[in-house]
Amino acid sequence: MPINIPDDLPAGATLESENIFVMREGRASAQDIRPMKILILNLMPTKIDTEIQILRLLSNTPLQIDVSLLQTATHDSKNTSQEYLDKFYYTFDEVKDSKFDGMIITGAPVESIGFEEVDYWKELCAIMDWSLKNVNSTLHICWGAQAGLYHHYKVPKYPLDKKISGVFCHTINVRDEPLIRGFDDAFNMPHSRHTEVRAVDINRNPRLHIIAESKMAGVGIVTSEKGGQVFVTGHSEYDPGTLAYEYDRDTKKGLGPCVPENYFPCDDPEKDPPMSWRAHATLLFTNWLNYYVYQRTPYDIDTIGADDKW
């Protein structure tokens, strides 16, 4: 089944060129079906790229997905025009009276400063609090995962001596976890961050479970006790060239970045990196949609939040 997006969202053309079934809102409105309502809080500066990456992974499911994009009203975007945001994105005030089957909170390039110093932190906290009673399951990515763990569970983040950048092997800790059903014993996931959360802090909270981790990159995937919240510290949604783009960008800025680990063939930035994480990334999002959204959400979406699942 398709993902339902606005008729003229630019990401739609890219997805259709990849043979991904996209249903425009006009056609979707004519179907008598209850789609899964997914809200994406896009905190990344490269909005369109992130939209494509996430929508691509949401498309590999038999479910029909109705996607809404959310922005923070308390932050002025430097990379995306206000006209684009006004046309395709909602503000929190516009959605706070609605219920959603699932929500995704992306990463953001603000990890080097304290949470409370982020200009939209108070608004983000309000959104995360709202999600507890108005969203069936929330998937947090990278800095979004760190922010969610800190806000909901007081799990701190720690600065790293050097940026973690590359593609790292992860192993599974909990075999009967539906989120990683069908995964191989080891799987790859890209990471790109200057800070980390630590297993010792997460393990102090009995409501949190570390599902997968990496010897090199640390904690990989965390779930709350009943799956209402999922925290992924890496970027499984990244395209093959995203880390290369970040490396080139930082090199041009004179930041002297290290070559991403386990990424370029022979660690040569002139060579095209292979894609070694797409299958598990697709399965991760598909499992989240199936087991934590579709299987657990009520048919009457207005009853979401009636039970405490966290």
Steps between C-alpha positions, in 0.01 A plus 500: 500500500617858445601791714260792475665840460396849381439518125801721424752399767837499315609176669220322313670530161823351633317209661296431187821495294618218731182303422358564847120508505399849612134595522422869476248639749231552236483131411542386861198699612280296263587168667290361782784380721646586839866590428764513771559864591871572539637836612863585413669772705781591261778678692766452232616806304488305172123457517433354155785248518375379839142480374612276212710277724225439754214473254698244303525275806136549595389387155601133533190381680155372400349774717372826362688786670363852528802726565496846658813714535564706811736793558601690814348847506767631739789443257577697183625264230811618315493229235132469409282787383211610716279472193583127477441447871170688493382292205595151612558512877269536798585673825431338834203729564343366182526131598486495880126425500550197274602139567764306304574130476873564482753781512862536389735757656812545286851591595631856503849658474489645852654223707811698593298738719294425808140394452364804683707731277323386181270783395200273449562276804191610695281445196656158438437402863136603461474286185662201669267533801202528266611184316449291815123538482445575133734263313499122517876458441782750441823419317792727596809528278859600598483836686125449519574175687738675736246777559220251567708290740607813687155658521299190585756298700777746603762305305791742444713538191880517502739678261730277297871561453439487126193475285361153434453483125469189292316172462521272802410139572236442769400185683161412648449474876131402513403226256124503558462872433249554214683814387795296373304197380665361188834671568830320449718436807703806405390802298647830384377849582653841426583738785588868482520677837721680750331366814379171642265342751640219714368157580572539871253790525233329290525175695418683824144545375300174496259649247771526234656213307811508283407292196821537299843652546838530336850451641613808308193725499342401834126486563307450177129436563299549820130438566271597784330226699194463276634641176336838526840652437788384282843667503748444215833673560622463141368595158360188339307728263816648343560472126824341372655843443387686812813440706712595197307825470557576869871418469541728195302777670713490815821478296408815306430676830853419613382280788744222414251213535617140523409276209178316592584153629406183309347714226716587199670204326859490630415819696537693174256796483537499122323163479123453515385346831294179481156481662522237775209590728192544278341160571516538877391863485193401300424216739540727803242749373269228372509318835437823689200579283362147528564397859503832686258707292254288302474202737452718809308802383120510546273521198341807657803727497336740745542241778882512480641596838226337706752251644844571643734293282827652613 
